[in-house]
Amino acid sequence: IMKLLILAFFIAGAYGCGLPTFPPILSRVVGGVDARPHSWPWQISLQYRGSTGAYYHTCGGTLISSQWVLTAAHCISSSRNTYRVYLGKQNLGVANEPSSIALSPAKIIVHENWDADRIRNDIALIKLEREVATTDTIIPACLPPSGKILANNAPCYVTGWGRLWTGGPIADNLQQALLLVVDYATCSQPDWWGSLVTQNMVCAGAQGILTLNLNLTCTEGDSGGPLNCQNIDGTWDVDGIVSFGSSLGCNYPKKPSVFTRVSAYISWINNVNSIVNNCCETLM
């Protein structure tokens, strides 16, 4: 019963999840257009401290409760022992952006079966040093129901500060790109991703949609960030975590971006929360 209660609180939230104060401007154009400021208020910037003491953006992530952030396992490096999570960010080039806040992790949990060689279980949780209040610029995303499978061609949006083009610079302003879901039967075909893709992943790409010169599907800088998919009631789920893409370049034919399927890890997420919080707190 406690586990079910935790899941219910996590998905629904006491205050509300997945409803931005400033709704995103959605279009049928993909390729890294500037997002409306604070229209993806669960997007975070995971940053590491360099040798000079300065912090650098390394990955994205998703706020999923008042104290928990979801990201990719491959974003966490043992050689980088000092991280911070920046919430409420829009422009990485602005040092003291209004309504943004940087917090240190209290705990980082990488999936115990993370396999870097085969890119399996690419998921991690970060517990923040303290709870954050919900504001117009900081709102958690909703988690999808356990086992949820996205329909083929479902429209979703990837967000992040990834490279503006293959080999190009990291974006200052938060970007968004429309991607259509590619079902497992297609994505796992030999001339697509083949056996590298599992049913615990989601593929999504830009095939058949108008594209710009800018591309937000290379995963460099976007890694760990959310694949945002909207529900009928208008709320947004974080259905995927940016995991990997093609080394041949952005939007390469038959090589869509690949995401960790969050709905396959709901039990793991709740188990981590139960262990860290001694089995008696909810995540919202």
Stockholm file with secondary structure:
# STOCKHOLM 1.0

chainA/1-284         IMKLLILAFFIAGAYGCGLPTFPPILSRVVGGVDARPHSWPWQISLQYRGSTGAYYHTCGGTLISSQWVLTAAHCISSSRNTYRVYLGKQNLGVANEPSSIALSPAKIIVHENWDADRIRNDIALIKLEREVATTDTIIPACLPPSGKILANNAPCYVTGWGRLWTGGPIADNLQQALLLVVDYATCSQPDWWGSLVTQNMVCAGAQGILTLNLNLTCTEGDSGGPLNCQNIDGTWDVDGIVSFGSSLGCNYPKKPSVFTRVSAYISWINNVNSIVNNCCETLM
#=GR chainA/1-284 SS CHHHHHHHHHHHCSSCSSCCSSCCCCCSCBSCEECCTTSSTTEEEEEEECTTSCEEEEEEEEECSSSEEEECGGGCCTTCCCEEEEESCSBTTCTTCTTCEEECEEEEEECTTCBTTTTBSCCEEEEESSCCCCCSSCCCCBCCCTTCCCCTTCEEEEEECCBSSTTCCBCSBCEEEEEEEECHHHHTSTTTTGGGCCTTEEEEECTTSCBCSCCCCSCTTTTTCEEEEECTTSCEEEEEEEEECCTTCTTCTTCCEEEEEGGGSHHHHHHHHHHHTTTCCCCC
#=GC SS_cons         CHHHHHHHHHHHCSSCSSCCSSCCCCCSCBSCEECCTTSSTTEEEEEEECTTSCEEEEEEEEECSSSEEEECGGGCCTTCCCEEEEESCSBTTCTTCTTCEEECEEEEEECTTCBTTTTBSCCEEEEESSCCCCCSSCCCCBCCCTTCCCCTTCEEEEEECCBSSTTCCBCSBCEEEEEEEECHHHHTSTTTTGGGCCTTEEEEECTTSCBCSCCCCSCTTTTTCEEEEECTTSCEEEEEEEEECCTTCTTCTTCCEEEEEGGGSHHHHHHHHHHHTTTCCCCC
//
